Amino acid sequence: MIRVRLRDFLLATALGMSPGIFIVVVLQDQLERTLRDPTIGTVALLIALAIFFAVLGTTFYRWYAQRPSTRRLTLGLRPTSRPNDAHRSVI
């Protein structure tokens, strides 16, 4: 069981969700503006925002996937040289 203080949980949740909420709000606001007044400027801004956030998300994903993991959960278990019942398949 992992114990996390409520304050830490709420802070981490808020920080983790904030970028996604911001992106959704900005795109939704621009979509409403575009639907209300579909000029070339509002359409171009909506497309530019969508491309910007897609590129930003892809870039972050690639950066995060390629970085070395500095914190790994280790349980202090050592591999054994002999197989045990947990490694055998049951048919």
TAJOKA-V713102 format. One line per field, one symbol per residue. phi: phi as a letter, one per 30 degrees, with the letter a starting at -180 (. if undefined). burial: 1 if it has 9 or more other C-alpha atoms within 8 Angstrom, else 0. A space follows every 10 residues. Layout:
# TAJOKA-V713102
phi: ???
burial: ???
This chain:
# TAJOKA-V713102
phi: .ccbdedddd dddddddedd dedddddddd ddddddbdcd dddddddddd dedddddddd dddddcdddd cbdccidcdc dcdbddcddc c
burial: 0000000010 0000000000 0010001001 1011000100 0110110011 0010000000 0000000000 0000000000 0000000000 0
